[in-house]
């Protein structure tokens, strides 16, 4: 009977894991960057001439690193005290050295969440993620984690209210303490920092927002 009890407990545990994974997908917001008009019903303000391109995994939007950007009057993380943000993107080798390619910011404050890249010698890049929450600023500057440019990657920021982690292709690169306070309504930009500096040269295909922390085994991948 003890063996049967253990087997049943294991089954229940596996079912719970399956339910959690399914829930992680159903309460997420997924943006496919397959047009230049709107994302999830949010109108795009297009600056410069970003263009739709074909990739082996569907459409994506390409930015020229000079004046291409998308601006949205929405803050997808509004009201969330914990969250996971994922992005599937391709940083080109000939882009600027510092690029703020995905920026979300609260209105009337400088509280923000950002994905950035740093290009090294035109052949590699590393992820730099940034969060300012009220008076606290944390930078995850992953200079010891270099990746070849010109390929598709998955990057994720995971915040549980007390820690701020970032991942590339499912691998944890940096984790730091952060007392995160949920942000209010705001706005965001893709392809540039909101104040129109540090332009991005590359392409973005998919973004996903989830109002809780996800484990790497349920992340999107670079193939999404």
BAKOL-924323 format. One record per residue: residue in one letter; x, y, z of N, C-alpha, C, CB in turn; residue number from 1. Coordinates in Angstrom, 3 decimals. Glycine has a CB too. Example, Ala and Ser with C-alpha at 12.3 -4.5 7.8 and 13.67 -1.06 7.14 Angstrom:
# BAKOL-924323
res|n.px|n.py|n.pz|ca.px|ca.py|ca.pz|c.px|c.py|c.pz|cb.px|cb.py|cb.pz|n
a|13.190|-5.690|7.800|12.300|-4.500|7.800|13.200|-3.300|7.800|11.308|-4.473|9.046|1
s|12.850|-2.250|7.080|13.670|-1.060|7.140|12.900|0.030|7.870|14.084|-0.598|5.725|2
END
This chain:
# BAKOL-924323
res|n.px|n.py|n.pz|ca.px|ca.py|ca.pz|c.px|c.py|c.pz|cb.px|cb.py|cb.pz|n
x|0.830|-1.211|0.000|0.000|0.000|0.000|0.857|1.251|0.000|-0.935|0.012|1.210|1
x|2.010|1.207|0.664|2.884|2.383|0.689|3.337|2.745|-0.707|4.097|2.137|1.585|2
x|3.664|1.712|-1.525|4.117|1.964|-2.893|3.014|2.643|-3.695|4.546|0.648|-3.577|3
x|1.764|2.161|-3.528|0.651|2.770|-4.250|0.451|4.209|-3.819|-0.631|1.974|-4.032|4
x|0.617|4.479|-2.546|0.449|5.846|-2.037|1.471|6.786|-2.662|0.577|5.872|-0.502|5
x|2.733|6.333|-2.729|3.782|7.153|-3.338|3.473|7.393|-4.801|5.159|6.485|-3.186|6
x|2.997|6.350|-5.503|2.677|6.471|-6.922|1.566|7.499|-7.135|2.262|5.106|-7.499|7
x|0.525|7.441|-6.281|-0.580|8.378|-6.390|-0.113|9.800|-6.130|-1.693|8.004|-5.424|8
x|0.726|9.986|-5.115|1.242|11.315|-4.804|2.043|11.876|-5.967|2.105|11.272|-3.547|9
x|2.855|10.999|-6.579|3.650|11.435|-7.725|2.748|11.855|-8.872|4.600|10.323|-8.179|10
x|1.672|11.072|-9.091|0.731|11.398|-10.165|0.083|12.749|-9.923|-0.343|10.315|-10.289|11
x|-0.342|12.978|-8.680|-0.963|14.258|-8.337|0.014|15.399|-8.535|-1.469|14.243|-6.894|12
x|1.268|15.183|-8.125|2.298|16.212|-8.286|2.514|16.545|-9.759|3.619|15.752|-7.651|13
x|2.585|15.487|-10.601|2.796|15.711|-12.032|1.602|16.424|-12.653|3.048|14.383|-12.754|14
x|0.397|16.064|-12.219|-0.791|16.755|-12.713|-0.779|18.219|-12.313|-2.055|16.081|-12.193|15
x|-0.317|18.500|-11.091|-0.231|19.891|-10.630|0.763|20.673|-11.469|0.170|19.950|-9.146|16
x|1.900|20.024|-11.784|2.891|20.691|-12.625|2.321|20.982|-14.000|4.154|19.838|-12.750|17
x|1.578|20.020|-14.557|0.971|20.212|-15.872|-0.027|21.352|-15.843|0.289|18.928|-16.343|18
x|-0.848|21.389|-14.787|-1.830|22.465|-14.650|-1.146|23.811|-14.526|-2.727|22.224|-13.439|19
x|-0.042|23.852|-13.766|0.697|25.107|-13.610|1.237|25.580|-14.949|1.846|24.939|-12.605|20
x|1.799|24.656|-15.736|2.355|25.019|-17.032|1.265|25.533|-17.954|3.066|23.826|-17.666|21
x|0.105|24.860|-17.944|-0.998|25.306|-18.787|-1.476|26.679|-18.368|-2.150|24.312|-18.734|22
x|-1.573|26.900|-17.040|-2.003|28.195|-16.532|-1.015|29.283|-16.905|-2.177|28.143|-15.024|23
x|0.279|28.961|-16.860|1.311|29.933|-17.210|1.131|30.419|-18.633|2.701|29.330|-17.034|24
x|0.614|29.540|-19.498|0.412|29.917|-20.883|-0.894|30.672|-21.071|0.435|28.692|-21.767|25
x|-1.969|30.271|-20.358|-3.268|30.871|-20.609|-3.402|32.266|-20.031|-4.340|30.000|-20.054|26
x|-2.669|32.604|-18.969|-2.807|33.950|-18.422|-1.721|34.889|-18.939|-2.767|33.902|-16.905|27
x|-0.956|34.451|-19.904|0.066|35.295|-20.509|-0.526|36.113|-21.654|1.241|34.442|-21.012|28
x|0.139|37.214|-21.957|-0.201|38.045|-23.110|0.934|37.894|-24.115|-0.418|39.560|-22.702|29
x|0.618|37.414|-25.305|1.634|37.179|-26.330|1.450|38.168|-27.470|1.563|35.727|-26.855|30
x|2.526|38.830|-27.825|2.538|39.737|-28.971|3.384|39.124|-30.072|3.078|41.140|-28.574|31
x|2.789|38.913|-31.232|3.522|38.518|-32.428|3.728|39.773|-33.271|2.760|37.398|-33.234|32
x|4.962|40.114|-33.514|5.256|41.338|-34.259|5.166|41.047|-35.755|6.664|41.895|-33.887|33
x|3.919|40.922|-36.222|3.666|40.524|-37.601|2.948|41.591|-38.418|2.864|39.263|-37.620|34
x|2.870|42.810|-37.858|2.273|43.917|-38.595|2.777|45.224|-37.998|0.714|43.849|-38.558|35
x|2.493|46.328|-38.676|2.959|47.647|-38.233|1.797|48.556|-37.853|3.793|48.306|-39.327|36
x|0.671|47.950|-37.478|-0.510|48.730|-37.128|-0.867|48.633|-35.651|-1.677|48.282|-37.955|37
x|-0.826|47.433|-35.085|-1.210|47.286|-33.677|-0.619|46.015|-33.094|-2.741|47.274|-33.528|38
x|-0.530|45.989|-31.767|-0.112|44.808|-31.022|-1.144|44.553|-29.934|1.323|44.987|-30.414|39
x|-1.826|43.433|-30.018|-2.850|43.072|-29.041|-3.881|44.189|-28.889|-2.207|42.760|-27.685|40
x|-4.226|44.828|-30.000|-5.213|45.898|-29.992|-4.675|47.264|-29.637|-6.279|45.560|-29.059|41
x|-3.393|47.364|-29.318|-2.762|48.642|-28.986|-2.153|49.254|-30.246|-1.675|48.455|-27.887|42
x|-2.592|50.455|-30.578|-2.133|51.113|-31.797|-0.651|51.437|-31.719|-2.933|52.384|-32.050|43
x|0.052|51.188|-32.819|1.477|51.490|-32.904|1.693|52.875|-33.499|2.206|50.429|-33.742|44
x|2.502|53.684|-32.830|2.999|54.925|-33.423|4.345|54.579|-34.042|3.120|56.104|-32.352|45
x|4.424|54.626|-35.367|5.616|54.194|-36.088|6.512|55.390|-36.365|5.237|53.485|-37.404|46
x|7.778|55.276|-35.990|8.761|56.312|-36.279|9.832|55.730|-37.191|9.390|56.873|-34.970|47
x|10.326|56.545|-38.133|11.278|56.034|-39.102|10.589|55.084|-40.063|12.442|55.337|-38.401|48
x|11.288|54.031|-40.452|10.745|53.078|-41.426|11.028|51.627|-41.034|11.324|53.358|-42.806|49
x|10.620|51.217|-39.837|10.788|49.796|-39.514|10.007|48.961|-40.519|10.315|49.489|-38.058|50
x|10.485|47.770|-40.811|9.820|46.989|-41.849|9.577|45.557|-41.407|10.641|47.002|-43.120|51
x|8.532|44.983|-41.997|8.232|43.579|-41.767|9.189|42.723|-42.577|6.767|43.257|-42.130|52
x|9.709|41.679|-41.956|10.575|40.744|-42.660|10.072|39.326|-42.430|12.046|40.890|-42.193|53
x|10.439|38.441|-43.326|10.140|37.025|-43.165|11.304|36.337|-42.465|9.854|36.361|-44.531|54
x|10.990|35.458|-41.526|12.005|34.644|-40.858|11.566|33.189|-40.959|12.204|35.079|-39.354|55
x|12.432|32.247|-40.666|12.020|30.834|-40.712|10.869|30.506|-39.774|13.190|29.953|-40.376|56
x|10.600|31.386|-38.796|9.542|31.131|-37.822|8.419|32.165|-37.897|10.124|31.113|-36.424|57
x|8.289|32.837|-39.023|7.209|33.791|-39.181|7.709|35.211|-39.344|6.286|33.714|-38.012|58
x|6.771|36.152|-39.361|7.102|37.556|-39.552|7.812|38.124|-38.325|5.840|38.362|-39.852|59
x|8.585|39.170|-38.561|9.224|39.934|-37.487|9.333|41.372|-37.956|10.636|39.348|-37.111|60
x|9.666|42.266|-37.038|9.870|43.674|-37.389|11.344|43.998|-37.238|8.998|44.618|-36.499|61
x|11.888|44.610|-38.279|13.308|44.949|-38.335|13.498|46.449|-38.121|13.922|44.513|-39.687|62
x|14.514|46.797|-37.337|14.839|48.184|-37.003|16.232|48.505|-37.540|14.766|48.426|-35.458|63
x|16.418|49.751|-38.035|17.662|50.083|-38.741|18.775|50.628|-37.858|17.372|51.075|-39.799|64
x|18.523|50.846|-36.562|19.560|51.354|-35.671|19.826|52.836|-35.805|20.815|50.622|-35.909|65
x|18.994|53.529|-36.590|19.181|54.970|-36.821|17.983|55.771|-36.324|19.410|55.249|-38.316|66
x|16.790|55.461|-36.846|15.614|56.226|-36.430|14.327|55.407|-36.471|15.461|57.445|-37.307|67
x|14.435|54.086|-36.492|13.248|53.227|-36.498|12.802|52.903|-35.076|13.530|51.928|-37.271|68
x|11.500|53.051|-34.828|10.977|52.731|-33.499|9.474|52.523|-33.557|11.320|53.844|-32.495|69
x|8.955|51.841|-32.548|7.524|51.693|-32.324|7.221|52.197|-30.921|7.061|50.207|-32.509|70
x|6.227|53.070|-30.818|5.839|53.651|-29.530|4.404|53.242|-29.230|5.986|55.212|-29.540|71
x|4.158|52.817|-28.000|2.816|52.396|-27.597|2.407|53.108|-26.318|2.754|50.868|-27.404|72
x|1.158|53.527|-26.278|0.620|54.218|-25.103|0.007|53.195|-24.149|-0.437|55.284|-25.520|73
x|0.848|52.270|-23.684|0.393|51.221|-22.777|1.594|50.738|-21.973|-0.278|50.039|-23.559|74
x|1.343|50.332|-20.742|2.385|49.724|-19.905|1.917|48.312|-19.568|2.661|50.575|-18.589|75
x|2.421|47.290|-20.261|1.927|45.929|-20.053|2.100|45.402|-18.631|2.616|45.011|-20.992|76
x|3.013|45.981|-17.850|3.265|45.503|-16.491|2.474|46.272|-15.435|4.739|45.597|-16.182|77
x|1.580|47.139|-15.861|0.816|47.969|-14.921|0.108|47.108|-13.873|-0.214|48.828|-15.680|78
x|0.357|47.426|-12.594|-0.313|46.748|-11.499|0.268|45.407|-11.087|-1.702|46.557|-11.852|79
x|1.317|44.962|-11.766|1.892|43.648|-11.456|3.045|43.790|-10.470|2.376|42.947|-12.745|80
x|2.967|43.114|-9.344|4.051|43.148|-8.357|5.096|42.065|-8.619|3.485|42.985|-6.951|81
x|4.748|41.107|-9.443|5.695|40.090|-9.902|5.353|39.793|-11.355|5.636|38.780|-9.010|82
x|6.343|39.378|-12.123|6.082|39.207|-13.552|7.243|38.496|-14.236|5.830|40.565|-14.218|83
x|6.961|38.043|-15.451|7.980|37.549|-16.378|7.750|38.233|-17.717|7.927|35.980|-16.520|84
x|8.799|38.807|-18.277|8.740|39.387|-19.619|9.753|38.659|-20.486|9.021|40.931|-19.596|85
x|9.298|38.215|-21.648|10.176|37.493|-22.571|10.173|38.181|-23.932|9.735|36.014|-22.710|86
x|11.297|38.105|-24.615|11.394|38.677|-25.958|12.266|37.773|-26.813|11.971|40.125|-25.916|87
x|11.843|37.568|-28.058|12.623|36.812|-29.040|13.125|37.811|-30.071|11.767|35.661|-29.715|88
x|14.425|37.923|-30.202|14.998|38.995|-31.016|16.323|38.562|-31.635|15.200|40.260|-30.171|89
x|16.782|39.363|-32.608|18.029|39.092|-33.320|18.854|40.375|-33.353|17.755|38.563|-34.769|90
x|19.923|40.475|-32.572|20.783|41.672|-32.596|21.806|41.559|-33.731|21.512|41.858|-31.227|91
x|21.789|42.535|-34.641|22.698|42.489|-35.785|24.114|42.889|-35.379|22.192|43.407|-36.904|92
x|25.070|42.454|-36.156|26.479|42.668|-35.802|26.927|44.111|-35.959|27.354|41.787|-36.645|93
x|26.272|44.870|-36.855|26.721|46.237|-37.140|25.864|47.293|-36.460|26.723|46.479|-38.629|94
x|25.227|46.930|-35.357|24.432|47.893|-34.612|25.279|48.745|-33.687|23.373|47.184|-33.819|95
x|24.697|49.814|-33.133|25.412|50.666|-32.177|25.904|49.873|-30.964|24.508|51.809|-31.714|96
x|26.909|50.399|-30.304|27.506|49.694|-29.162|26.510|49.511|-28.020|28.731|50.452|-28.658|97
x|25.677|50.521|-27.768|24.688|50.458|-26.693|23.297|50.639|-27.287|24.969|51.540|-25.606|98
x|22.422|49.692|-27.017|21.087|49.731|-27.611|20.029|49.429|-26.554|20.982|48.729|-28.779|99
x|19.105|50.351|-26.381|17.962|50.140|-25.481|16.785|49.753|-26.367|17.637|51.437|-24.602|100
x|16.542|48.458|-26.519|15.602|48.052|-27.560|14.192|47.745|-27.071|16.133|46.864|-28.250|101
x|13.969|47.741|-25.752|12.651|47.377|-25.224|12.514|48.089|-23.886|12.479|45.799|-25.071|102
x|11.657|49.116|-23.834|11.605|50.036|-22.697|10.152|50.217|-22.277|12.257|51.410|-23.052|103
x|9.851|49.940|-21.002|8.523|50.155|-20.424|8.671|51.099|-19.240|7.858|48.802|-19.988|104
x|7.839|52.139|-19.178|8.016|53.145|-18.131|6.683|53.670|-17.628|8.862|54.299|-18.645|105
x|6.637|53.897|-16.321|5.468|54.467|-15.665|5.346|55.943|-16.016|5.552|54.280|-14.138|106
x|4.116|56.402|-16.219|3.892|57.829|-16.470|4.203|58.666|-15.233|2.445|58.071|-16.913|107
x|4.738|59.843|-15.448|4.998|60.838|-14.404|6.106|60.450|-13.433|3.747|61.085|-13.635|108
x|6.791|59.326|-13.663|7.940|58.950|-12.835|9.029|58.410|-13.761|7.541|57.882|-11.741|109
x|10.179|58.093|-13.183|11.220|57.443|-13.983|11.355|55.960|-13.632|12.563|58.151|-13.780|110
x|10.337|55.383|-12.982|10.325|53.941|-12.732|10.144|53.219|-14.062|9.192|53.548|-11.723|111
x|11.016|52.240|-14.332|10.995|51.627|-15.657|11.626|50.237|-15.634|11.723|52.518|-16.666|112
x|11.386|49.504|-16.716|11.955|48.178|-16.949|12.495|48.175|-18.367|10.890|47.029|-16.731|113
x|13.757|47.739|-18.540|14.386|47.841|-19.853|15.225|46.612|-20.194|15.251|49.080|-19.913|114
x|15.171|46.238|-21.474|16.119|45.295|-22.070|17.096|46.099|-22.921|15.382|44.192|-22.928|115
x|18.385|45.807|-22.770|19.411|46.503|-23.538|20.431|45.485|-24.054|20.107|47.596|-22.673|116
x|21.124|45.859|-25.121|22.245|45.040|-25.585|23.508|45.879|-25.607|21.961|44.449|-26.989|117
x|24.624|45.195|-25.484|25.937|45.805|-25.682|26.653|44.977|-26.751|26.771|45.863|-24.330|118
x|27.084|45.635|-27.827|27.792|44.960|-28.908|29.293|45.025|-28.631|27.451|45.600|-30.289|119
x|29.958|43.884|-28.752|31.393|43.785|-28.475|32.121|43.391|-29.759|31.678|42.751|-27.336|120
x|32.950|44.297|-30.282|33.774|44.032|-31.473|32.964|43.600|-32.691|34.792|42.969|-31.158|121
x|31.700|43.963|-32.740|30.884|43.642|-33.903|30.537|42.177|-34.066|31.570|44.095|-35.107|122
x|31.055|41.328|-33.206|30.831|39.890|-33.382|30.053|39.247|-32.241|32.147|39.192|-33.530|123
x|29.991|39.917|-31.109|29.296|39.366|-29.950|28.459|40.448|-29.266|30.303|38.757|-28.954|124
x|27.557|40.018|-28.437|26.740|40.931|-27.654|26.525|40.308|-26.272|25.373|41.226|-28.367|125
x|26.119|41.152|-25.334|25.655|40.632|-24.046|24.438|41.421|-23.601|26.776|40.703|-22.972|126
x|23.664|40.805|-22.728|22.414|41.395|-22.270|22.644|42.269|-21.049|21.391|40.306|-21.954|127
x|22.032|43.431|-21.083|22.047|44.378|-19.970|20.587|44.686|-19.664|22.875|45.698|-20.311|128
x|20.104|44.283|-18.499|18.727|44.579|-18.129|18.715|45.551|-16.954|17.959|43.280|-17.774|129
x|17.672|46.360|-16.891|17.661|47.498|-15.968|16.263|47.657|-15.395|18.117|48.808|-16.679|130
x|16.178|47.828|-14.088|14.907|48.173|-13.455|15.133|49.295|-12.451|14.274|46.936|-12.762|131
x|14.301|50.315|-12.562|14.233|51.350|-11.530|12.853|51.261|-10.909|14.513|52.791|-12.114|132
x|12.807|51.027|-9.590|11.559|50.904|-8.864|11.590|51.876|-7.696|11.329|49.444|-8.379|133
x|10.852|52.975|-7.846|10.901|54.065|-6.867|12.343|54.548|-6.703|10.320|53.604|-5.497|134
x|12.913|54.409|-5.524|14.264|54.927|-5.288|15.358|53.892|-5.529|14.370|55.441|-3.880|135
x|14.982|52.680|-5.881|15.972|51.617|-6.061|16.235|51.362|-7.542|15.502|50.324|-5.379|136
x|17.517|51.274|-7.888|17.929|50.980|-9.258|18.821|49.746|-9.257|18.666|52.192|-9.894|137
x|18.508|48.788|-10.117|19.312|47.568|-10.232|19.632|47.336|-11.705|18.565|46.332|-9.621|138
x|20.910|47.078|-11.975|21.378|46.803|-13.333|21.977|45.402|-13.373|22.422|47.868|-13.796|139
x|21.467|44.568|-14.245|22.052|43.245|-14.484|22.900|43.332|-15.753|20.935|42.133|-14.618|140
x|24.173|43.568|-15.578|25.103|43.850|-16.676|25.949|42.606|-16.915|26.009|45.094|-16.358|141
x|25.546|41.804|-17.901|26.100|40.453|-18.054|27.305|40.420|-18.991|25.028|39.510|-18.573|142
x|28.306|41.214|-18.697|29.469|41.319|-19.582|30.280|40.026|-19.671|30.363|42.436|-19.112|143
x|30.099|39.128|-18.731|30.816|37.854|-18.765|30.060|36.769|-19.531|31.085|37.382|-17.356|144
x|28.928|37.144|-20.130|28.108|36.183|-20.871|27.946|36.679|-22.308|26.711|35.984|-20.188|145
x|28.927|36.391|-23.143|28.914|36.855|-24.529|28.207|35.852|-25.436|30.345|37.098|-25.024|146
x|27.504|36.404|-26.447|26.785|35.588|-27.421|27.087|36.106|-28.823|25.253|35.603|-27.141|147
x|27.192|35.241|-29.823|27.422|35.701|-31.196|26.257|36.552|-31.702|27.638|34.501|-32.130|148
x|26.558|37.597|-32.443|25.515|38.428|-33.044|24.933|37.726|-34.275|26.079|39.823|-33.430|149
x|23.824|38.296|-34.773|23.241|37.802|-36.012|22.471|36.510|-35.894|24.293|37.624|-36.997|150
x|22.034|36.157|-34.682|21.242|34.952|-34.456|20.008|35.315|-33.628|22.089|33.851|-33.742|151
x|19.011|34.436|-33.668|17.818|34.644|-32.860|18.050|34.133|-31.438|16.602|33.940|-33.497|152
x|17.585|34.939|-30.481|17.743|34.611|-29.063|16.437|34.843|-28.315|18.874|35.447|-28.433|153
x|16.315|34.155|-27.206|15.241|34.404|-26.244|15.865|35.037|-25.010|14.469|33.082|-25.878|154
x|15.295|36.127|-24.537|15.739|36.761|-23.294|14.535|36.941|-22.385|16.436|38.132|-23.572|155
x|14.775|36.857|-21.077|13.684|36.983|-20.112|14.131|37.758|-18.886|13.168|35.605|-19.701|156
x|13.226|38.593|-18.386|13.347|39.222|-17.075|12.293|38.584|-16.177|13.168|40.794|-17.158|157
x|12.716|38.147|-14.992|11.799|37.535|-14.027|11.938|38.270|-12.698|12.089|36.001|-13.854|158
x|10.824|38.794|-12.197|10.800|39.539|-10.935|9.750|38.917|-10.020|10.499|41.057|-11.176|159
x|10.175|38.552|-8.801|9.230|37.945|-7.854|8.869|38.881|-6.704|9.812|36.661|-7.295|160
x|9.256|40.143|-6.810|9.001|41.114|-5.758|10.196|41.355|-4.874|7.858|40.670|-4.925|161
x|11.101|40.376|-4.818|12.299|40.492|-3.980|13.591|40.272|-4.759|12.225|39.503|-2.843|162
x|13.501|39.618|-5.902|14.688|39.392|-6.727|14.386|39.727|-8.181|15.173|37.931|-6.601|163
x|15.439|40.065|-8.906|15.379|40.440|-10.318|16.400|39.574|-11.046|15.665|41.986|-10.534|164
x|15.898|38.698|-11.919|16.763|37.778|-12.654|16.642|38.027|-14.149|16.411|36.315|-12.325|165
x|17.713|37.748|-14.863|17.570|37.697|-16.317|18.233|36.460|-16.894|18.161|38.946|-16.954|166
x|17.643|36.008|-17.992|18.051|34.773|-18.654|18.268|35.028|-20.142|16.996|33.664|-18.443|167
x|19.159|34.256|-20.748|19.289|34.193|-22.204|19.201|32.730|-22.605|20.637|34.844|-22.701|168
x|18.265|32.443|-23.507|18.025|31.071|-23.963|17.859|30.102|-22.796|19.169|30.607|-24.857|169
x|17.112|30.555|-21.791|16.763|29.702|-20.665|17.818|29.537|-19.601|16.416|28.398|-21.159|170
x|18.958|30.182|-19.773|20.043|30.056|-18.798|20.149|31.328|-17.951|21.387|29.772|-19.515|171
x|20.122|31.151|-16.640|20.245|32.284|-15.728|21.632|32.908|-15.854|19.979|31.843|-14.272|172
x|21.662|34.240|-16.053|22.942|34.939|-16.137|23.226|35.767|-14.890|22.968|35.831|-17.360|173
x|22.220|36.481|-14.402|22.417|37.319|-13.213|21.136|37.337|-12.385|22.830|38.768|-13.614|174
x|21.294|37.352|-11.062|20.184|37.512|-10.133|20.619|38.469|-9.034|19.734|36.140|-9.540|175
x|19.786|39.487|-8.763|20.085|40.447|-7.707|18.825|40.748|-6.904|20.673|41.746|-8.300|176
x|19.032|41.243|-5.699|17.899|41.625|-4.861|17.258|42.907|-5.387|18.345|41.810|-3.397|177
x|15.936|42.948|-5.319|15.179|44.131|-5.724|13.847|44.128|-4.996|14.968|44.171|-7.267|178
x|13.565|45.187|-4.239|12.251|45.360|-3.622|11.357|46.069|-4.633|12.346|46.170|-2.273|179
x|10.719|45.278|-5.462|9.969|45.838|-6.585|8.580|46.295|-6.158|9.855|44.814|-7.706|180
x|8.192|47.487|-6.613|6.861|48.041|-6.374|6.134|48.099|-7.712|6.937|49.464|-5.703|181
x|4.922|47.580|-7.751|4.159|47.563|-9.001|4.032|48.969|-9.574|2.765|46.956|-8.775|182
x|4.197|49.080|-10.873|4.111|50.369|-11.547|2.685|50.646|-12.000|5.066|50.415|-12.743|183
x|2.394|51.922|-12.194|1.078|52.332|-12.664|1.019|52.378|-14.176|0.712|53.684|-12.092|184
x|0.032|53.118|-14.698|-0.091|53.201|-16.146|1.128|53.897|-16.740|-1.378|53.943|-16.539|185
x|1.386|53.646|-18.005|2.592|54.193|-18.604|2.617|54.004|-20.100|3.807|53.564|-17.994|186
x|3.820|53.936|-20.639|4.006|53.815|-22.075|5.255|52.985|-22.335|4.112|55.211|-22.749|187
x|5.526|52.686|-23.601|6.662|51.829|-23.904|7.167|52.085|-25.318|6.283|50.356|-23.734|188
x|8.377|51.607|-25.567|8.973|51.732|-26.897|9.694|50.440|-27.257|9.949|52.936|-26.956|189
x|9.744|50.176|-28.546|10.523|49.076|-29.108|11.452|49.658|-30.159|9.600|47.964|-29.718|190
x|12.715|49.252|-30.117|13.682|49.748|-31.086|14.482|50.937|-30.629|12.994|50.097|-32.323|191
x|14.134|51.497|-29.481|14.834|52.671|-28.971|14.403|52.915|-27.525|14.548|53.924|-29.858|192
x|15.226|53.647|-26.801|14.791|54.142|-25.497|13.688|55.171|-25.726|15.988|54.762|-24.689|193
x|12.801|55.331|-24.756|11.636|56.194|-24.932|12.012|57.633|-25.278|10.798|56.179|-23.678|194
x|13.161|58.109|-24.790|13.573|59.482|-25.097|14.379|59.579|-26.390|14.388|60.043|-23.951|195
x|14.248|58.541|-27.235|14.805|58.535|-28.600|16.329|58.594|-28.625|14.251|59.704|-29.385|196
x|16.974|57.806|-27.792|18.427|57.609|-27.873|18.699|56.110|-27.811|19.182|58.373|-26.713|197
x|19.911|55.712|-28.210|20.341|54.313|-28.141|19.458|53.395|-28.993|20.332|53.837|-26.691|198
x|19.468|53.670|-30.297|18.642|52.944|-31.257|19.136|51.508|-31.449|18.628|53.677|-32.598|199
x|18.202|50.633|-31.807|18.470|49.201|-31.969|18.530|48.815|-33.438|17.401|48.373|-31.257|200
x|19.572|48.068|-33.809|19.647|47.495|-35.150|19.508|45.987|-35.029|20.984|47.882|-35.865|201
x|18.399|45.501|-35.543|18.105|44.085|-35.432|16.624|43.854|-35.665|18.531|43.541|-34.061|202
x|16.122|42.737|-35.203|14.721|42.385|-35.419|14.124|41.798|-34.143|14.583|41.385|-36.588|203
x|12.814|41.994|-33.989|12.061|41.440|-32.857|10.881|40.666|-33.426|11.577|42.571|-31.866|204
x|10.664|39.450|-32.926|9.589|38.609|-33.473|8.441|38.371|-32.490|10.158|37.277|-33.902|205
x|8.770|38.127|-31.231|7.738|37.745|-30.266|8.045|38.348|-28.904|7.630|36.210|-30.159|206
x|6.978|38.767|-28.205|7.087|39.239|-26.821|5.979|38.562|-26.019|6.983|40.818|-26.731|207
x|6.291|38.163|-24.798|5.262|37.596|-23.923|5.367|38.206|-22.536|5.391|36.059|-23.844|208
x|4.205|38.571|-21.986|4.100|39.129|-20.639|3.270|38.167|-19.785|3.458|40.566|-20.664|209
x|3.763|37.850|-18.587|3.055|36.948|-17.682|3.027|37.573|-16.289|3.729|35.537|-17.649|210
x|1.857|37.625|-15.624|1.734|38.322|-14.339|2.204|37.522|-13.130|0.320|38.713|-14.129|211
x|3.180|36.666|-13.318|3.824|35.946|-12.218|5.146|35.409|-12.738|2.913|34.785|-11.665|212
x|5.895|34.764|-11.860|7.199|34.247|-12.277|7.026|32.920|-13.014|8.134|34.068|-11.056|213
x|7.792|32.769|-14.077|7.834|31.512|-14.816|9.185|30.847|-14.607|7.566|31.744|-16.322|214
x|9.180|29.528|-14.573|10.424|28.765|-14.550|10.941|28.628|-15.979|10.213|27.362|-13.895|215
x|12.245|28.478|-16.147|12.809|28.382|-17.501|12.211|27.274|-18.357|14.279|28.175|-17.411|216
x|11.721|26.196|-17.731|11.195|25.090|-18.541|9.867|25.411|-19.208|11.034|23.866|-17.687|217
x|9.240|26.545|-18.861|8.020|26.962|-19.559|8.219|28.279|-20.306|6.866|27.098|-18.567|218
x|9.452|28.730|-20.416|9.750|29.904|-21.244|9.427|29.609|-22.711|11.239|30.319|-21.090|219
x|9.234|30.684|-23.469|9.336|30.575|-24.916|10.779|30.188|-25.249|8.919|31.918|-25.627|220
x|11.058|29.986|-26.539|12.427|29.723|-26.975|12.766|30.644|-28.137|12.609|28.235|-27.381|221
x|14.001|30.584|-28.587|14.424|31.393|-29.728|13.707|30.992|-31.008|15.922|31.277|-29.924|222
x|13.029|29.853|-30.993|12.278|29.401|-32.167|10.878|30.002|-32.214|12.186|27.883|-32.176|223
x|10.432|30.668|-31.151|9.073|31.239|-31.107|9.021|32.598|-31.790|8.591|31.371|-29.653|224
END
